[in-house]
Amino acid sequence: MRQSRSLLFDLGDIHTLSPVVLNHVTDVFITHTHIDHFMGFDPLLRTSLRRTAPLTLYGPAGIIRNVEGRLRGYSWNLIEGYPLVITVIEYDGRFLRKAVFRAESRFMKQTSRRTVSSGVLLEDPLFTVRAAVLDHGIPCLAFSLEEPFRINIDKDRLLKKKLSLGPWLTELKRKVRQGTPEGSLVIGGKRYPVRTLLDIVRTGRGQKICFATDLGISRTNAERLIALANHADIFYCEAYFMEKNRDLATERFHLTTRECGRIARLAGVRNLYPMHFSPRYHGHEKDLIREVREEFGNNVS
């Protein structure tokens, strides 16, 4: 995302992401630690060692133990002067637990007291990230990201005021989001009271995005995911097996194409992006998308 944070969902194969991109990542939301969803931790760690900005990872119960295990797998006798701080937060459906690992202390774990949570993992003036605990044979998190509202700039009004584009617009948006339209901003060397600029701002309904992968077919999973994805604008959801392989999907704790479409339809999402297809269907992805569309509707990408 733009502004001061950059979010990454899951840590699978991230070799296509450049070190520059990875160094901008501030928050990583991990569904679970099966290898195809967590194997990117080591390259992210290697890239991040000298970064000064903190890195925060969120995941299901056990993620602190998993991260500690990865860190203990290496020798850290030459990093006391490195600035990296990794915070790991795990959510078990009732509580948040936090651990901090600092390069200066050779990544020795520091823990704090658990706190009660209804599923909110991160609150920022720009957005809120929530999680739901699902069953994949192990606890697995699904995530939603929701903006309180969206801010746009009326370009016509901007031109009528003879104002130029620039970083001041970011500061203006920040003040609007925080409800603090006080003070003034410098634009082109001239100072303008913030209140005289509010007529170029247009606010609208914020966007909601939901991400869910690796969950079994069950009533509990469906109910929790429907509640989390309720009226999402964009819903990324796994459709691992075709409906003809429903028994295998049940055995492996995955969704079928039709279950994916059904959950999205009941959640009232606007656009559905089925993903995480089984490798057994390589070359037949259109067939999976067709089954999803038959259950959900036409807004399938």
Sequence and secondary structure as in RCSB ss.txt:
>XXXX:A:sequence
MRQSRSLLFDLGDIHTLSPVVLNHVTDVFITHTHIDHFMGFDPLLRTSLRRTAPLTLYGPAGIIRNVEGRLRGYS
WNLIEGYPLVITVIEYDGRFLRKAVFRAESRFMKQTSRRTVSSGVLLEDPLFTVRAAVLDHGIPCLAFSLEEPFR
INIDKDRLLKKKLSLGPWLTELKRKVRQGTPEGSLVIGGKRYPVRTLLDIVRTGRGQKICFATDLGISRTNAERL
IALANHADIFYCEAYFMEKNRDLATERFHLTTRECGRIARLAGVRNLYPMHFSPRYHGHEKDLIREVREEFGNNV
S
>XXXX:A:secstr
  TT  EEE  S  TTS HHHHHT  EEE S  SHHHHTTHHHHHHHHTT  S EEEEEETTHHHHHHHHHHTS 
 TT TT   EEEEEEE SSEEEEEEEEGGGTT EEE   EE SSEEEEETTEEEEEEEEESSSEEEEEEEE SEE
EEE HHHHHHTT   STHHHHHHHHHHHT   SEEEETTEEEEGGGGGGGEEEEE  EEEEE S  S HHHHHHH
HHHTTT SEEEEE  B GGGHHHHHHHT  BHHHHHHHHHHHT SEEEEE   GGGTT HHHHHHHHHHHH S B
 
